[in-house]
Amino acid sequence: MSSITKFPKYNIEAASDAREEMQAEDDLRKPYYTLPVGATKLHILPPLNGQTHPWVAVSTHFAKFGQKTITIVCPRVHAKRACHVCTHIGKLAASHSSVDQDTAKELNATVGFFVNAQIIGKEEFGSKEVRLPKGVIEQLADIASPDLGNCDYTDVQAGRVLIIVKTGSGMETKYTLTMRNEPHALAKTDEDIEAILATATDLTAKCVPMADQDILDRLAGREVRRGGSTAVSAAARPAMSAPHKTPRLLDE
């Protein structure tokens, strides 16, 4: 009989669990956190920086440029000024070309909702910027309604843990929201609570669009640098050097 110590077998299930844990850690280090399939427990932080609600709604155009996807916060929605992308969408939508009409649909702004939240079980990360779907935001509005006692689930000392369960994928994705009844504090001491609040991002900054010229530069394939200067990226440079050959998504 062998005298070698018996060790637990490392099987495919254990390897899969380890991979999921690593992916979850990577997701938490991204600029914002998107809900994974399954249950996520959150304590949403109160409105900060003059916000009216705990969340902000950001209207963004997504435009494909070669292998890159360019994001443009819509100036028409957030700055009440003309938007070059919206104008171009109108021209494409009025076209008799089905290709143009499909492109117009792809360029239409989509609305994303963002909150600052403490992710329960991952408190060491402090506050995280979390993207929530519209359906969850609607359910949050219902929770804060007079019919449910005007519960302030964002209270830093006596808020509530929200449990969001994501199931399915693609067009079949569904979200259900429940709220724990017992009060929940972000931390045990006022000092630690203040430290968590200090890690929250200014969500209102997500609603500030670029200057018009910067938008045109980005859509023309020129990278917008700090200070307003621009340069054509290597990926965006045309195969031929003639200026009129530069690929453009919008007519300047």
Secondary structure, DSSP 4 states (H G I P E B T S, - for coil): ---SPP-----HHHHHHHHHHHHHHHHHTSSSEEPPSEEEEEEEPPP-TT-SSSEEEEEEEEEEETTEEEEEE-HHHHTSS--HHHHHHHHHHTSS-HHHHHHHHHHS-EEEEEEEEEETT-GGG-EEEEEE-HHHHHHHHHHTSGGGTT--TT-TTTB--EEEEEES-GGG-EEEEEE-SS-B-SSSSHHHHHHHHHT---GGGGG-PPPHHHHHHHHTTEEEPGGG-EEE-TTTS-SS--GGGS--SS--
